[in-house]
Amino acid sequence: MPNHRSERPDFFVRHQELLARAVTAVGERGYWSPYPESPSTLVYGVGAPEEGKAAFKAHLGQAFLLPGHAGSTSPVACEEVSPYGFALGISYPHLTPAEAVAVAKAAAPAWRDADPDDRAGVAAEILSRLNAASFEIAHAVQHTTGQPFVMAFQAGGPHAQDRGLEAVAYAWAEQKRHPATARWSKPQRKGEPIVMEKTFTPVGRGVALLIACNTFPTWNGYPGLFASLVTGNPVIVKPHPRAVLPLALTVRIAREVLAEAGYDPNVVLLAAEDSFGRVAAELAVHPDVKIVDFTGSSEFGNWLEDNARQAAVYTEKAGLNTVVVDSTDDYQGLLRNLAFSLSLYSGQMCTTPQNLLVPRDGIATDQGPRTAAEFAADLGTALDKLLGDPQRAAGALGAIVSDAVSKRLEEAATVGKTVHAPRTLAHPEYADACVRTPLVALLDADGDAETYTREWFGPVSFVIATDSTSHSLRLLHDTIRRHGALTATVHSREEYVLQAARAAALDAGVHLSENLTGPVFANQSAAFSDFHGTSANPAASAALTDPAFVTGRFTVLQSRRHLPAQEKTHV
Amino acid sequence: MPNHRSERPDFFVRHQELLARAVTAVGERGYWSPYPESPSTLVYGVGAPEEGKAAFKAHLGQAFLLPGHAGSTSPVACEEVSPYGFALGISYPHLTPAEAVAVAKAAAPAWRDADPDDRAGVAAEILSRLNAASFEIAHAVQHTTGQPFVMAFQAGGPHAQDRGLEAVAYAWAEQKRHPATARWSKPQRKGEPIVMEKTFTPVGRGVALLIACNTFPTWNGYPGLFASLVTGNPVIVKPHPRAVLPLALTVRIAREVLAEAGYDPNVVLLAAEDSFGRVAAELAVHPDVKIVDFTGSSEFGNWLEDNARQAAVYTEKAGLNTVVVDSTDDYQGLLRNLAFSLSLYSGQMCTTPQNLLVPRDGIATDQGPRTAAEFAADLGTALDKLLGDPQRAAGALGAIVSDAVSKRLEEAATVGKTVHAPRTLAHPEYADACVRTPLVALLDADGDAETYTREWFGPVSFVIATDSTSHSLRLLHDTIRRHGALTATVHSREEYVLQAARAAALDAGVHLSENLTGPVFANQSAAFSDFHGTSANPAASAALTDPAFVTGRFTVLQSRRHLPAQEKTHV
């Protein structure tokens, strides 16, 4: 045990119960959330919202300081501009890939020698402090991603922290699957047994790299960050150039905790860059980088899988989230649920439904039959109803994150038959925010395959007329197997259709939601209960989080020796 | 549940206790072996040895029949020739890669739908019948690999079965980490909780391919075979052209058990070929082959890793097994142990020590100091003593498996200074067996790096004179990090040297044995206690077996739905 333990706070002892509860939770998969999702002063304390906002504002236009962080001399000015209409103007320490790897490697041995309990304790303390900083992080997430504030708070704060702790739980438990030492005593036909003492040490693979995305920097970033950290790897955090602040705050807190615990804070590093940089690609193929976590485009994700051959690569990429509509007992509930699903954060989620497969000749509902075209029109009406009130619309839609999304929306207006045209809304608080309502177009399953077999990231969805529900299920299966998906949904009042959908989803390798007509949405997944991705279709190579997400990040190395005679007698 | 369960034997119930005990064993890593290693009639029954031998002999010169196996019409004549001097002359069913994949895929859905308990039960029954066939398999292993009989029995029979059950235990337990169903109940500030029912289904990745080796077809093959099988994947077994029979017997037994349990026997297929075939390479890159297990050359292993990109690839390749000799309290024990290590199966093990690092100026021993040259000479003497008696020599050495090994032995005579020249021995039972004693050459750490940084598979080892033990440890670290190793050993009476060796081994990513002077040898690893490979150095990408070895073979897919109101009230 390192000397620091006597003088330093023992974070493992502090968080031991939480960690044990988290391990139980991932095994039970019922509802559990240690970090309250309500942005309420009843939970986070009087003054917390204002302090968080002030803390966020204090960063604007400043150099972001990370004490002791290498390469601070010539800061990077990242082009962070809030989708709500103002530039953040923050600069960050600059670190070349070679510097980052060298510094991380130097920090690695002591972190490797810490035991899994120590590392899990440090991680839990980091999460606890991230939770306390949830309001500050919420503003940082809102003004880098364009998420509406409450969502930025929940998804960027407590829900991301839940996902982080879930990764900590798996990583910690997986390293405790085998004992630190064991006695091996093999009976002999004659005489004393052969006795050996064996030690088993979980050892991280090497330097880990987290390449984060623009839209969910913390939610998608924390699982890889914490899984790598707890399994004994130093982590270089490479944020998206337009969403640096949420992860810079995370790195700062992680470094503070590491230092307090007596470890080199350089176990967690920030590698910020502007969008002209090649830091991600350079780091990803560095021979000492042994783990890469990535969320983003299929193009770069596939490049990483093809080129970062020295590393274990975990990717979440694009896909075709699909809804099969067969029949329903609650047509209005279905439409309300789907309309909110499409509107939430303007469809800028890797889980937003895009392809809505509806039999051309119609579905049975409690309000009578509806053809595919009628369904599309009804969905448009539901969207208008949901988004009619500007305050409520802003709270659901947030702002468009980038020009690329806006351009895609323009392009979408040219395909199929537009059933619900996107409107531009004025944001009640931010005059310069770009707020658009979703586009819905009617396509034909046979004629428009070229259109609906690519991902249209953003507020673009297609009602696709099919020959029948069988045809819809076959399409779901074939398109997801080929192009991937993070979510699949089925609506039917027939159990045999639900079972057929389950079979199609199992075979396509995608998680399935059935008959969501209430307050749960296809694009939401709850930590400790829902798996996020699957490694069984092209949209992702990892579940964020499960045992497969952590086992490749470390190896258990053993040593063995015979026990001296005097010790054997105590066997 | 499938209908067959009522009428068919329930293998899970039969083996449930064994499976639970195996899961406990892998978690405790003490001594445990369910399949007795002693080839004794007291264990295996009177007549078992003779029946096994007769069963083996009955295969010679015949067509090997696999009832119901596809492609049986034009059999493959494999070139199996016993290293003990006779041709086996057995032909096997012929299956093209396309046929094999198509048949395996057709068998997959029902096997996927079986639950993990059923699959583990089937696997345990297969292992139980393999155990009963241990004598027949022992002869098959002896006369394809050249292993001495007792070793062929132990390593090819019970020890391989142990490794198989170890893989079953990990695969079964890993699929049981998450419940089959869970109730998610999220409290709401007002009103009833939101309640969902979720199902979690482990689903295999697809068709699995096992590419087995010549020297340990069952021991190295069973972990991948059983890990893939129990995680729900059909397996195509592709034996080495010179060691088909042990795996053909295995496939036959597996198919019998599958059929009895009501599954398609084509869940396990044999893809035999002669050495001119390209079946392994063709299958490995087939788009539907999603898992590849391989033991063999670095060349083909690296090719698989580079090219079988659609699959999870688990390889065991070549390396430089290393011994650091610093000092000893039991010089004769050290020499005896090492001489046996080098002699066992003529060094034709992926774990045999090759590079013996000894300070040029000498080591301290209980018999006084010994220079590197003296140590090498003493090792030669120990070899002569061990192998002086022909019966005993034959029992240790077995026979040379192939011309490639013989040629390597000739080549080794030209490097460094030969200290112990290989002798050709007459086998007491088989006049035509090729039996050679090990070669030991003295090399210099600085001058002969080109020689000792490649693997010399077979009875070739080098005493390498180094500057000091520090130099030896540095060499161990650097050569293993670069070229890989499955085993590392240190001899020292100083605890600080042992600790330094542990640190070097952890950093190099290799398992370590310390001061082996008794009946445990560096090249042996015990199932349920010792990990075999590590994924932390180039010699292997898998441990055979650990959680990382199984988690990549399946995905847990979920479905979720709200509970109907009447069911909620029972929450």
Boltz contact constraints between the chains, C-beta under 6 A:
constraints:
  - contact:
      token1: [A, 29]
      token2: [B, 182]
      max_distance: 6.0
  - contact:
      token1: [A, 30]
      token2: [B, 182]
      max_distance: 6.0
  - contact:
      token1: [A, 30]
      token2: [B, 184]
      max_distance: 6.0
  - contact:
      token1: [A, 31]
      token2: [B, 184]
      max_distance: 6.0
  - contact:
      token1: [A, 31]
      token2: [B, 185]
      max_distance: 6.0
  - contact:
      token1: [A, 31]
      token2: [B, 186]
      max_distance: 6.0
  - contact:
      token1: [A, 182]
      token2: [B, 29]
      max_distance: 6.0
  - contact:
      token1: [A, 182]
      token2: [B, 30]
      max_distance: 6.0
  - contact:
      token1: [A, 184]
      token2: [B, 30]
      max_distance: 6.0
  - contact:
      token1: [A, 184]
      token2: [B, 31]
      max_distance: 6.0
  - contact:
      token1: [A, 184]
      token2: [B, 529]
      max_distance: 6.0
  - contact:
      token1: [A, 185]
      token2: [B, 31]
      max_distance: 6.0
  - contact:
      token1: [A, 186]
      token2: [B, 31]
      max_distance: 6.0
  - contact:
      token1: [A, 194]
      token2: [B, 519]
      max_distance: 6.0
  - contact:
      token1: [A, 203]
      token2: [B, 506]
      max_distance: 6.0
  - contact:
      token1: [A, 502]
      token2: [B, 559]
      max_distance: 6.0
  - contact:
      token1: [A, 506]
      token2: [B, 203]
      max_distance: 6.0
  - contact:
      token1: [A, 506]
      token2: [B, 557]
      max_distance: 6.0
  - contact:
      token1: [A, 511]
      token2: [B, 557]
      max_distance: 6.0
  - contact:
      token1: [A, 511]
      token2: [B, 558]
      max_distance: 6.0
  - contact:
      token1: [A, 512]
      token2: [B, 559]
      max_distance: 6.0
  - contact:
      token1: [A, 513]
      token2: [B, 560]
      max_distance: 6.0
  - contact:
      token1: [A, 514]
      token2: [B, 561]
      max_distance: 6.0
  - contact:
      token1: [A, 515]
      token2: [B, 561]
      max_distance: 6.0
  - contact:
      token1: [A, 519]
      token2: [B, 194]
      max_distance: 6.0
  - contact:
      token1: [A, 529]
      token2: [B, 184]
      max_distance: 6.0
  - contact:
      token1: [A, 531]
      token2: [B, 558]
      max_distance: 6.0
  - contact:
      token1: [A, 534]
      token2: [B, 555]
      max_distance: 6.0
  - contact:
      token1: [A, 535]
      token2: [B, 555]
      max_distance: 6.0
  - contact:
      token1: [A, 536]
      token2: [B, 555]
      max_distance: 6.0
  - contact:
      token1: [A, 547]
      token2: [B, 551]
      max_distance: 6.0
  - contact:
      token1: [A, 548]
      token2: [B, 551]
      max_distance: 6.0
  - contact:
      token1: [A, 548]
      token2: [B, 552]
      max_distance: 6.0
  - contact:
      token1: [A, 551]
      token2: [B, 547]
      max_distance: 6.0
  - contact:
      token1: [A, 551]
      token2: [B, 548]
      max_distance: 6.0
  - contact:
      token1: [A, 551]
      token2: [B, 551]
      max_distance: 6.0
  - contact:
      token1: [A, 552]
      token2: [B, 548]
      max_distance: 6.0
  - contact:
      token1: [A, 555]
      token2: [B, 534]
      max_distance: 6.0
  - contact:
      token1: [A, 555]
      token2: [B, 535]
      max_distance: 6.0
  - contact:
      token1: [A, 555]
      token2: [B, 536]
      max_distance: 6.0
  - contact:
      token1: [A, 557]
      token2: [B, 506]
      max_distance: 6.0
  - contact:
      token1: [A, 558]
      token2: [B, 511]
      max_distance: 6.0
  - contact:
      token1: [A, 558]
      token2: [B, 531]
      max_distance: 6.0
  - contact:
      token1: [A, 559]
      token2: [B, 502]
      max_distance: 6.0
  - contact:
      token1: [A, 559]
      token2: [B, 512]
      max_distance: 6.0
  - contact:
      token1: [A, 560]
      token2: [B, 513]
      max_distance: 6.0
  - contact:
      token1: [A, 561]
      token2: [B, 514]
      max_distance: 6.0
  - contact:
      token1: [A, 561]
      token2: [B, 515]
      max_distance: 6.0
